[in-house]
């Protein structure tokens, strides 16, 4: 038995004993509630104290609480995003690819990639827009649509917020740097 398993087993046994003690306190508090509200409150306070330190320690020992997506899930989701940037990509759709609930997927995605799924998709859209701006002469409106933005104004607003320049200014600067 590994140290982690031993620690989890010990914690499980302590949690069971603590749960039994809390249950007894709650049952007693329920019985004496009408006769002695002060004693009932005291029992509830003691039960609360027993429960408070238990929650963080059990979470800290749960290795799955710190893990992200499995490597196969990361690859599948990343590939799907890259292949579908030209359309709307929902978190629910990504979650079903990874065979997870939407809430759990969002949580573990952020652990794996360091950003939310929405932010990751937006960054991928911007990277594709940069590539198209620097390598093609497509219009800004066509690049916006090819990258999955609603329209040119949407792409320009997000691009300016993240990159610090408008797409047209960024394109001119990039072309100038390439020519120089």
Secondary structure, 3 states (H helix, E strand, C coil): CCHHHHHHHHHHHHHHHHHHHHHHHHHHHHHHCCCCHHHHHHHHHHHHHHHHHHHHHHHHHCHHHCCCCCHHHHHHHHHHHHHCCCCCCCHHHHHHHCCCCHHHHHHHHHHHHCCCHHHHHHHHHHHHHHHHHHHCCCCHHHHHHHCCCCCHHHHHHHHHHHHCCCHHHHHHHHHHHHHC
